[in-house]
Amino acid sequence: MKTKNPLNKLPLLKLLYASLHSIFLVFITFAILYFDFPYGDDKLVISFTSLFEKFILKTEQKPDRNSFLFVNTAYQNELIPRYDDEGFEIGNVSITDRNSVALFLNRVNAVEGGYKFILLNIDPGIHSAGDTLLRPQLEKSSNTVITCEYDPQPGKVELPDKGYSGYAYYPLYGGEYVKYRLMKNDTLKSIPLILYELSNGREMKMGFPVNLINDRFSLNNIIIDFIIRKHDLDYKLSDAPYPIVNLGEILELPDDIFIEMIENRMILIGDFTERDFYPTTFGDMPGTLILLNVLLTMQAGKNIVNFNLVLLLFIFFAVISYFIFDVTKKEKLKEKIVKYRVLRFLRKYLGFVFILLIFSVFLYMMFNIHLNVLILGLYLNILDTIIIRFNLKKSTEESEAAQ
């Protein structure tokens, strides 16, 4: 006897169930993307799709090379005492020379309306005597963002009373840096986010599962589009490298050349050649360059959750949900389920993963977003199995009652 499940006779009810379930899955998708957790399959999908997009399709467009100036601090260092947890000196540590940075900012501040923004990426947790000269220059600077610690403790990190500060945070995903968290909480924002807010006149507010930038929704953890890579700063590897100069060298330049180099540019100050490197899909990348690429990703709108994306997700999940709730077709599989439970479970799981993987690649190329195919695939497979089991049990009970 056939099951008298109402879903068999009421397609509209199946559509309703599928629509409600699709809304649930859309929410779950953004909730998974919200949490800063290194899912291994995320990294694999993102890395291979990014490499395919950049080196096979060759769709990327480099920003104007006259928009940036990279100031390398790798060879302008000072030695300061290093202390243990008990306050005893145990040696020395090399840090960026704060006096040189202060001298550079002093010259920059003397040029009225010369630059657009300054990103100053130096270690905020280590202080030196040079900070007494650096602090006043930071307070004079406009549109200057300096790094603070990701987990600042009261009284540990001294920041200027005026100006802007944000954290530089590099989370590993499968051994590489592929995503970036824009906000930790309502008050602690990342350097790229602060630069984005300054340059666009917008402000991001924390939400769940997405944040809000004025009247638009935004992801909190975004995939980094590495538009400018390490080789783009090397004249030996790039036909048109971005301008990079050592901090000590630019301090020696005459005023007219100095003004020409900084005029109408975003100035990025950090270590680009020696120590501040992190693994990415495209090889080791300077930390300051990662921060810039996060900003460029936001400038391209790849953090925005728009209507087309939500609609596409809803339709995709609704179609999958409709077939999962289609009990009529599942009755034909009853005997196979009984005989090959484990085999069918694995086959169905791989089927769901494959479908989600193809769709995830499409979403990444179109919207810079991805699906967690393993988690969603497992959930859909378990749900499908539960529905089949429930329908089989009900069909058996009705058959026994009719005898």
Beta strands, then each sheet from edge to edge (+ up, - down):
strand 1: 68-72
strand 2: 77-83
strand 3: 89-96
strand 4: 117-120
strand 5: 144-148
strand 6: 164-167
strand 7: 179-181
strand 8: 204-205
strand 9: 211-213
strand 10: 216-218
strand 11: 221-223
strand 12: 244-246
strand 13: 266-270
strand 14: 277-280
strand 15: 283-286
strand 16: 304-305
sheet 1: 6+ 5+ 4+ 13+ 1+ 12+
sheet 2: 2+ 3-
sheet 3: 7+ 11-
sheet 4: 8+ 9- 10+ 16-
sheet 5: 14+ 15-
end
